[in-house]
Amino acid sequence: MSFSEFFKKSLMSFFIIVTCVTLVIAVLGLIYEPDRRFGYDAYFSPFIFGLIGVVPSFATYSKRELTIRQMIIRKILQLSVLEAMILSFGYLMDIMYGPMMFAVAGAVFAVFLVVHFFSYAIDYREATRLNAELKVFQER
């Protein structure tokens, strides 16, 4: 995978992560701190978490094709770094504490799965389209 393809894929992941993080923040906020009010600066937090969410994806970048085992190991490393970065950031910024940390850890895992599901679906659709075009080209 070229770096430009990797960058486009990372950008797509960023927007999916931001959308999911916004939803998670809203749901967990209503559960753990329903009376808390925010200023306009709070609108930046999903983007910050989205950026934090994309940075660990560089663990999966490789110029050569990875084996399934190598990719699984890198995905586990990516998830571990992602969990550590988000929980550390939340704790250091004093926006996560106690039982909320466990809920956020679970939500990060769920968002990780959702992002990978959507990425897979987009890749699958693109591969299907390319295969159909290739079949038409071969029949000529």
Secondary structure as UniProt FT lines:
FT   HELIX           3..32
FT   TURN            34..35
FT   HELIX           40..44
FT   HELIX           45..54
FT   HELIX           55..60
FT   HELIX           68..92
FT   TURN            93..94
FT   HELIX           99..139
//
